[in-house]
Amino acid sequence: MNHPNETRVAEQQRVDLIREHIEKEIISLAKQDQKTKSEIIALRKTFWDDVTVNMDNAEDALETMFSIRQQSELLGERERTHGQMDKVIRVLERQGNSPYFGRIDFKDAVNGSLQSIYLGVSSLQDEEKSDFLIHDWRAPISSLYYDFSPGPAYYTSPDGVTEGEMTKKRQFIIQSGQIKSMFDTGLTIGDELLKEVLGNEANAQMKSIVATIQKEQNQLIRNESSRFLVVQGAAGSGKTSAALQRAAYLLYQHMDSLTAKNIMLFSPNQVFNSYVSKVLPELGEENIEQTTFQQYVVKRIGPAYEVEDAFTQTEKLLTLRDEPRYEQMVSSIRFKSSLNFKHVLDQFLNRLSRKGLIFKQVRFRGEIIIESSRISAFFYSLDQNISLTNRMKLTAEWLLIKLTRLEKLERTNGWVEDEVELLSADAYQEVQKQYQRESQMEEDGFDEASYERKNLAKQVVAKQFKPLKNAVKKMAFIHIDRLFKNVFRQSFEGVPSDWEDICEQTLEHLNTKTLRYEDITPYLYVKDKLSGTKADHLIQHVFVDEAQDYSPFQFEYLKMMYPQASMTILGDANQAVYAQSQHQKTMLDPSLHTGKQHLLMSLSKSYRSTKEIVEFTKELLQSDEIEAFNRSGTLPRIVEVDQKTTVYTTVIDESKRLVGNGHKSVAIITKTAKEAAEVYESIKETLAVRLLTTESYEFEKGLLVVPSYLSKGIEFDAVIIPNASAEVYKQERDRTLLYTVCTRAMHELNIISFGEMSPFLQGISTDLFQIEHEVK
Ligand SMILES: Nc1ncnc2c1ncn2[C@@H]1O[C@H](COP(=O)(O)OP(=O)(O)OP(=O)(O)O)[C@@H](O)[C@H]1O
């Protein structure tokens, strides 16, 4: 709706007033900050002048320590104040540019008061701090803006439900302090504004969406009623965006107890990490902890194994599709990802609880000092009612006592004398000082030479026993590797008919110290159950994005590792591209989320792509559940070529055409990394193009060649699929892969097919795309 000029003038006047207020605040804060900075410099300069250093005796040393601590606390406090002021100034500067994006007028039903509420990324109070000039978008009252159109409305706050009527809902685009556009909105949040935002070019980094959050996204962002919030959302429905705004919301709601360090995001790959890294800082929050499942497990497993990643697993399977062992490999991966395999491992652990544990010999200087059989005997002498993990802890304690005893006995051995001779002068001096301190306290004194010998021997032996004791504390005396292999030498209830083949293949890999991707979680599960979980109690909330890539087993494992955490699990079952999740239960599966602690939500509207691309991909998937946002573009194009060499020339022509159309980010998305490398090699002489690999950490705008699984979660202005022939995308499980890559496109989608096109494309109504035959 267009506004009469005077309304716009009045709104601009308000913006100007706010800017004046902000400028004043910045000046006053900058002055205070300058003062704090000078204090810091002065404190640093005179740090040691104000500290009394006296180490003559223990009492003086203690006083010196207190004095240093006091001085550094003072300095630390000033540095923190400076840091905070700096942050506030930066927020104010941003607010000065674009103070708010929305306004609602709300009439309270009880007291009849009418308030105008302006919403921004952060709040701002007036000089007396009595009124809000801008409300934070996360404040309870701000939810009105996202949840209602003008008319009866209510919001919930800690004081309860407030009912009333929304009499106005207005949106602004303010840049450099100037209102660029403003309009009053009706049903949804500014279709117009959203259209404008979505019509922009893709960014190398994701942006915040606070000004245009949609109602169903808002429900996801603000929901705090369930421990596990599970979101099934179509490609481009804003899952990742909503997840990040939700993180910002949680940080705001629980600012006294929750920091960015208490939130963990599991993301699909490194490139994605960099892609989303700007959103939270844009919202004035620090970035939350981020990891990929792979980074997490590699850290846990350490260097002992070569650990396969999901990409290598997928690449291997995608390239082996026509070989006879393919089906067997897939079935093994699926079984190992299921909860049935977890039950098998539980049976195994149960057996170990009675017999079968394997321990390592404890060796010292090449000699066995504690036989593994003695450890085993001790373990199995403990009451069987005590859990396996607790018995293991008791065994570790017993071992430590034993080692301490052996350490004492070792001190009189001949080798110790030789080592003492080799000790440095510093070590001797240290023991002499110690002697002087202790002998002062002893009335009769004691023999200095024997004191020195005894203590130096103690030092020498302690140093050599330390790694042994540390290893015991880390539970390294359990022979996890041999035990894990034993899983595959036994039979269990519930194993599939090809269990023997699975065992044979798994042992083959384990013998070469390789952990296949499907074996990682089971291995860590067994390890943690035996040696006690290294649960992370610091993390209070876990986000899992692309949750369709996680198996039910991985879900159980994450719950075990983050026992205190709530979880937001977001994904799209239609984008399952890994072998463990295709046509299999994944972490998203409703059957895993039935209890009271779980809430399932869905997002069906797709915002990323034009209506034409969404309609096309919807038919590709044969789904009725996806709804397109009403933003128009051109029809997807399919080019059929009849020669392999023409594929590359067509890729080059199409790339030039798309770049010529003004698109800044164009991705050529292949099925495999092998195909990506081939395409890249064939076009790199002609075009300025880059290849994205698993080693890549970020992507910039421009022309890129990307294998399918690295494009997950990311978007591009235009996408070219270099070969979507029946040869490449033919089996039913390729359908989701093709859907995933096509849905990366925001504005244009181009598909090339060498020979007959994929049957999934053949099933799409011909009025939903343009077709060309390139015959050379
Ligand atoms: N409410 C919104 N306002 C503005 N832009 C939005 C909104 N919701 C989603 N978008 C935009 O739509 C695009 C897709 O969002 P996002 O990547 O979060 O979706 P997704 O569901 O995680 O997608 P996928 O599963 O395909 O990776 C992004 O460009 C995002 O900024």
PDBQT file of the ligand as one rigid body, heavy atoms in Angstrom, charges set to zero:
ROOT
HETATM    1  N1  LIG A 801      11.327 -15.842   5.855  1.00  0.00    +0.000 N 
HETATM    2  C1  LIG A 801      12.276 -15.654   4.962  1.00  0.00    +0.000 A 
HETATM    3  N2  LIG A 801      12.608 -14.420   4.567  1.00  0.00    +0.000 NA
HETATM    4  C2  LIG A 801      13.581 -14.224   3.649  1.00  0.00    +0.000 A 
HETATM    5  N3  LIG A 801      14.268 -15.193   3.074  1.00  0.00    +0.000 NA
HETATM    6  C3  LIG A 801      13.981 -16.454   3.439  1.00  0.00    +0.000 A 
HETATM    7  C4  LIG A 801      12.981 -16.762   4.392  1.00  0.00    +0.000 A 
HETATM    8  N4  LIG A 801      12.930 -18.088   4.552  1.00  0.00    +0.000 NA
HETATM    9  C5  LIG A 801      13.867 -18.605   3.738  1.00  0.00    +0.000 A 
HETATM   10  N5  LIG A 801      14.493 -17.618   3.072  1.00  0.00    +0.000 N 
HETATM   11  C6  LIG A 801      15.574 -17.756   2.088  1.00  0.00    +0.000 C 
HETATM   12  O1  LIG A 801      15.377 -18.958   1.364  1.00  0.00    +0.000 OA
HETATM   13  C7  LIG A 801      16.618 -19.570   1.079  1.00  0.00    +0.000 C 
HETATM   14  C8  LIG A 801      16.606 -20.983   1.594  1.00  0.00    +0.000 C 
HETATM   15  O2  LIG A 801      16.673 -20.970   2.997  1.00  0.00    +0.000 OA
HETATM   16  P1  LIG A 801      17.449 -22.098   3.811  1.00  0.00    +0.000 P 
HETATM   17  O3  LIG A 801      18.775 -22.358   3.186  1.00  0.00    +0.000 OA
HETATM   18  O4  LIG A 801      17.387 -21.720   5.232  1.00  0.00    +0.000 OA
HETATM   19  O5  LIG A 801      16.494 -23.312   3.505  1.00  0.00    +0.000 OA
HETATM   20  P2  LIG A 801      16.650 -24.848   3.868  1.00  0.00    +0.000 P 
HETATM   21  O6  LIG A 801      15.298 -25.328   4.204  1.00  0.00    +0.000 OA
HETATM   22  O7  LIG A 801      17.713 -25.011   4.899  1.00  0.00    +0.000 OA
HETATM   23  O8  LIG A 801      17.092 -25.407   2.465  1.00  0.00    +0.000 OA
HETATM   24  P3  LIG A 801      17.764 -26.799   2.011  1.00  0.00    +0.000 P 
HETATM   25  O9  LIG A 801      17.143 -27.911   2.774  1.00  0.00    +0.000 OA
HETATM   26  O10 LIG A 801      17.412 -26.870   0.572  1.00  0.00    +0.000 OA
HETATM   27  O11 LIG A 801      19.219 -26.647   2.207  1.00  0.00    +0.000 OA
HETATM   28  C9  LIG A 801      17.685 -18.677   1.705  1.00  0.00    +0.000 C 
HETATM   29  O12 LIG A 801      18.174 -17.797   0.755  1.00  0.00    +0.000 OA
HETATM   30  C10 LIG A 801      16.924 -17.910   2.756  1.00  0.00    +0.000 C 
HETATM   31  O13 LIG A 801      17.516 -16.661   3.026  1.00  0.00    +0.000 OA
ENDROOT
TORSDOF 0
